[in-house]
Amino acid sequence: MSKNSEVKVDLSRIESAVREILFAVGEDMQREGLRGTPARVANMYAELLGGMRQDPKEHLKTVFRENYDEIVLLRDIPFYSICEHHIMPFIGRCHVAYLPDGQVLGVSKLARVVDCFARRLQVQERLTVQIADFLMDNLKPKGAAVVVEASHSCMTIRGVKKPGSVMVTSALRGIFIRDPRSRNEVLRLMNVDRE
């Protein structure tokens, strides 16, 4: 069990902080619409950041021995995460592929691994690398490839205000770095630019 999984969310402390923010921006905490807001926000953070208290290895219990030596790809996995720089959401889709070396992972487990890493205070670059490295370290495939596409609210609704912009990050490991044909094949199968 990871150290973070033992840490409980202090809901009352979050509620107090939210009350302080609302006071600081000049809101009236007695206003009907705000009375339950601190508790709602505390529960929201506990949910959105639930991956901090999860060990992604929990999702490796459904590994099958299989003599399959072609690419396994789960494309368009929707996810949401919280950017650690502004505590605002970034939302997108993740494409995860690996080339098995004697074992395959239950397909839903790929999505669960993505969620486990996404539901933390994150930056997209780290999220992408964490997923690829986790697969390499724990599934031991011949290669792994992860591409993440996301829209960041910290730049679409504030700051530079560029709605519709999408950030794309990738992490290639093993054969997908060493062999240009394998790299081209996996990126073609991901077909990130399709619409």
Backbone hydrogen bonds, N-H to C=O, Kabsch-Sander energy under -0.5 kcal/mol:
donor,donor_aa,acceptor,acceptor_aa,energy
6,E,2,S,-0.6
6,E,3,K,-1.2
7,V,4,N,-1.2
11,L,9,V,-1.4
14,I,10,D,-1.8
15,E,11,L,-2.6
16,S,12,S,-2.1
17,A,13,R,-2.1
18,V,14,I,-2.7
19,R,15,E,-2.4
20,E,16,S,-2.1
21,I,17,A,-2.2
22,L,18,V,-2.6
23,F,19,R,-2.5
24,A,20,E,-2.7
25,V,21,I,-1.8
26,G,23,F,-1.6
27,E,22,L,-2.8
29,M,27,E,-0.7
31,R,28,D,-1.9
34,L,31,R,-1.8
35,R,31,R,-1.1
35,R,32,E,-0.7
37,T,34,L,-1.2
40,R,36,G,-2.2
41,V,37,T,-2.9
42,A,38,P,-2.2
43,N,39,A,-2.3
44,M,40,R,-2.2
45,Y,41,V,-2.5
46,A,42,A,-2.0
47,E,43,N,-1.9
48,L,44,M,-3.4
49,L,45,Y,-2.1
50,G,47,E,-1.6
51,G,119,R,-1.5
52,M,49,L,-1.8
52,M,119,R,-0.8
53,R,50,G,-1.3
54,Q,51,G,-1.5
58,E,55,D,-2.2
59,H,56,P,-1.8
60,L,57,K,-1.9
61,K,58,E,-0.8
63,V,61,K,-0.6
64,F,104,V,-3.3
66,E,64,F,-0.5
66,E,102,G,-1.6
68,Y,66,E,-1.8
72,V,98,Y,-2.8
73,L,71,I,-0.5
74,L,96,V,-2.9
75,R,73,L,-0.6
77,I,94,C,-2.9
79,F,92,G,-2.3
81,S,90,F,-2.5
82,I,118,A,-0.6
82,I,120,R,-1.2
83,C,81,S,-0.5
83,C,88,M,-3.2
84,E,122,Q,-2.5
87,I,83,C,-1.8
88,M,83,C,-0.6
90,F,81,S,-2.3
91,I,151,S,-2.2
92,G,79,F,-2.2
93,R,149,E,-2.4
94,C,77,I,-2.2
95,H,147,V,-2.9
96,V,74,L,-2.6
97,A,145,A,-2.8
98,Y,72,V,-2.2
99,L,143,G,-2.2
104,V,64,F,-2.7
106,G,62,T,-2.7
109,K,106,G,-1.5
110,L,106,G,-0.7
110,L,107,V,-1.0
111,A,107,V,-0.9
112,R,108,S,-1.8
113,V,109,K,-2.3
114,V,110,L,-2.0
115,D,111,A,-2.4
116,C,112,R,-2.5
117,F,113,V,-1.9
118,A,114,V,-2.5
119,R,115,D,-2.6
120,R,118,A,-2.4
122,Q,82,I,-3.0
122,Q,120,R,-0.5
127,L,123,V,-2.4
128,T,124,Q,-2.3
129,V,125,E,-1.9
130,Q,126,R,-3.1
131,I,127,L,-1.9
132,A,128,T,-1.8
133,D,129,V,-3.0
134,F,130,Q,-2.4
135,L,131,I,-2.1
136,M,132,A,-2.3
137,D,133,D,-2.9
138,N,134,F,-2.1
139,L,135,L,-2.3
140,K,135,L,-1.1
140,K,136,M,-0.5
142,K,99,L,-3.3
143,G,99,L,-0.8
144,A,173,R,-0.9
145,A,97,A,-2.7
146,V,171,A,-2.2
147,V,95,H,-2.2
148,V,169,T,-2.5
149,E,93,R,-2.7
150,A,167,M,-2.3
151,S,91,I,-2.9
153,S,89,P,-2.2
153,S,151,S,-0.6
155,M,152,H,-1.9
156,T,152,H,-1.2
157,I,153,S,-1.9
161,K,158,R,-2.3
162,K,155,M,-2.5
165,S,162,K,-1.5
167,M,150,A,-3.1
169,T,148,V,-2.4
171,A,146,V,-2.3
173,R,144,A,-2.8
175,I,142,K,-2.1
176,F,173,R,-1.6
177,I,174,G,-2.1
178,R,174,G,-2.0
179,D,175,I,-2.7
183,R,179,D,-2.5
184,N,180,P,-2.7
185,E,181,R,-2.3
186,V,182,S,-2.6
187,L,183,R,-2.3
188,R,184,N,-2.2
189,L,185,E,-2.5
190,M,186,V,-2.2
191,N,187,L,-1.9
192,V,187,L,-0.5
194,R,191,N,-2.0
